Amino acid sequence: MSARCDIAILGGGCAGLSLAWHLCQQPSTQRIIIIEPRREYEEDRTWCGWPLAPHPFDHCVVARWHQWTLTTTQGHTRVRSPLGYEMISAQLFYDTTRAAIDAAPHVTLWTGVRAGPLEERDDEVIITLDNGQTLAARQVIDTRPRATRLAPPWRWQDFAGRLIESPQLGEDATAELMNFAAAPPPDGEALDFVYLLPTGDHTALVEWTRFGRAPTPPGELDARLMQYIDQRFGKVHCLRQEAGTLPMAPADGHHQGRILHAGTAGGAMRPATGYAFHAIQRWALDCSTAMIAGKAPTAHTTPCWLLELDRIYMTALSRYPDQAPEFYRQLFARLPAERVIRFLAGQPTFTDVWRVMSALPPRPFLSSAAHLYLPLQSK
């Protein structure tokens, strides 16, 4: 059995559903099919970051903080900014995007189906599905996560989180963006920190995050997280848990003829920080605008010079692991928060970049740049 469509979106996660939501806003004669392996959508994660521009999912924001802390064994920095750090509920996002899909006759979501090999032909792409069916599409937008090994200096971001309820979490609880002091010292292969976001009276999302060269089993991080929660809060009520593995690396490749890579595998995630949600929203708007106008879908775009800065930064994390936590804290300690936020969110001005480079210790980064681009001289 086979089916045909104009556009196939592989993966109904953040990138696939964000693009689909925009494509649902205009009537179209094109048939669009989204292929997603999960059968049910549930509150399996949260997305956080700074919204430097409006996005259509503002009603999915369940909490926003205008002050937060960064802590290392060498210092503690409290930050305040009018640019609020926001948390987006996955369940509200899923409900919003799926409602739009249900209301759009030209867009269909297939759940419980996994896309397999792709065969690109002159005028179409043949997608083999795990249920034995094939789907022919004129254009494929592949948002599936990468399964390849990451080359140095890129790393995986693994996290295990729990939404907890504890009487020790009062109304005055402060968001803790990165607490490196709560985790073991970095060893070059793993940089760990704890992330705590108070979400209401006596509740908070607490996550154990690791930047590592190889993926870490979620169970290992969850065990570390529960040990930390027990030591800090004692007995708590766990309302929900989440886990994930994300590639902190540039795109695998944008175009392969009729196949466009998007999402984390297509360069949506900022390699040096792991932030992706708001970048995905910018891409989804640009890509859908082009598609609705009858043009080819557009890829995520990141300036080459910014990717090279990320490459140097990630190299410095590996070469100077004992200093790595201070790299993050010193940025907020030495610069106006808005400059750092624009840099972390992937939309810095050239002045922001210069100020960020000036705020970081020069030796680790000059040495890392020499290691990358002057290998003979750096030996």
HELIX and SHEET records of a PDB file:
HELIX    1   1 CYS A   14  LEU A   23  1                                  10    
HELIX    2   2 ASP A   58  CYS A   60  5                                   3    
HELIX    3   3 ALA A   90  ALA A  103  1                                  14    
HELIX    4   4 PHE A  180  ALA A  182  5                                   3    
HELIX    5   5 PRO A  218  PHE A  233  1                                  16    
HELIX    6   6 GLY A  263  GLY A  266  5                                   4    
HELIX    7   7 PHE A  277  ILE A  292  1                                  16    
HELIX    8   8 CYS A  304  ARG A  319  1                                  16    
HELIX    9   9 ALA A  324  ARG A  334  1                                  11    
HELIX   10  10 ALA A  337  LEU A  344  1                                   8    
HELIX   11  11 PHE A  350  ALA A  359  1                                  10    
HELIX   12  12 PRO A  362  TYR A  373  1                                  12    
HELIX   13  13 PRO A  375  SER A  378  1                                   4    
SHEET    1   A 6 VAL A 107  THR A 111  0                                        
SHEET    2   A 6 ILE A  32  GLU A  36  1                                        
SHEET    3   A 6 SER A   2  LEU A  10  1                                        
SHEET    4   A 6 THR A 134  ASP A 142  1                                        
SHEET    5   A 6 VAL A 125  LEU A 129 -1                                        
SHEET    6   A 6 ALA A 115  GLU A 120 -1                                        
SHEET    1   B 6 VAL A 107  THR A 111  0                                        
SHEET    2   B 6 ILE A  32  GLU A  36  1                                        
SHEET    3   B 6 SER A   2  LEU A  10  1                                        
SHEET    4   B 6 THR A 134  ASP A 142  1                                        
SHEET    5   B 6 ILE A 259  HIS A 261  1                                        
SHEET    6   B 6 HIS A 255  GLN A 256 -1                                        
SHEET    1   C 8 THR A  46  GLY A  49  0                                        
SHEET    2   C 8 GLY A  75  SER A  89 -1                                        
SHEET    3   C 8 VAL A  61  THR A  72 -1                                        
SHEET    4   C 8 ALA A 175  ASN A 179  1                                        
SHEET    5   C 8 ALA A 190  GLY A 200 -1                                        
SHEET    6   C 8 THR A 203  GLY A 212 -1                                        
SHEET    7   C 8 ARG A 155  GLU A 165 -1                                        
SHEET    8   C 8 HIS A 237  MET A 248 -1                                        
END                                                                             
